Amino acid sequence: MYCGEGEFIMITKEKIFRINELAKKSKTEGLTEEERSEQKCLRDEYIAVMKQRTKEHLDRIIVVKDEKDGPLN
């Protein structure tokens, strides 16, 4: 299980399945301390990947301004 920073992280279908599995179990019967730790780690990975993907997407956006439209504010 990955739970660190600074390295390439990949969220696989299996990890998403496990995130959902732990969330369901948390609501129905509760989690052990080990499962809570795993859930936090997986959630942190997922959030880090989503933040990175969003940043990369926003970095590729180019704003094109037409002079007749006036200033961008």
N, C-alpha and C positions, 0 to 999 in steps of 0.2 A: 504494500500500500504506500502510495506517495503522500507525503504530508510535509512539504518543505517549500522553499522559495528559491527563485533564481534559476530554475531549470525549466525546460520545455514541459508543459503539462498538456495532456490530451484527455479529453472527456470522451470515453467510449460509450456505446450503448449499454454495455454491462455496468458501467459506473452509474449511469442514469437510472438503470433498472434497480441497482442496489440502493441509490438515494431514495427512490420511491418506495422500495421494500421496507427500508428502515423507517421512513415517515409513517407508513401504514402501521407497522408494528408498534411504533411509538404511541400512536393513538389508540390502539386496541389493547395491547398487553404490557406496554412499557419496554424500555431498553435496559440492557446491562450497562455498566460503566464502560466496558470495552466497545459496545455498540454505539454508545453516545459519542465516544471519542472518534470512532470510525465515521459516524454521521457528520460530525463537525468537520473532520478532515475532508470528506468528500464534498460537502457544501462549500468549504473554503476553496477547494480546487475549482469547482464549477463557477463560483463567483469570479475567481481570478481569470479564468478562461473567457468568460463573458465580458469582463472589463477590457481585457486585451483585444478581443475581437471588435468590440465597440470602438475602442481607441484607433485600431488599425483602419476600420471603416471610415471614421471621421477624418483621419489623416489623409485619406484619398479623395475627400470631397474638395472640389474646386468651385469657388464662388465666382460666377461670371457676372460682371456688372455692365449694363448697357448705359452709356453716358446720358441718354435721354431720360432714364429712369430716376436720376438724381442720386444723392448719396445713400450708401447702405448704413442704416442705423437700426 
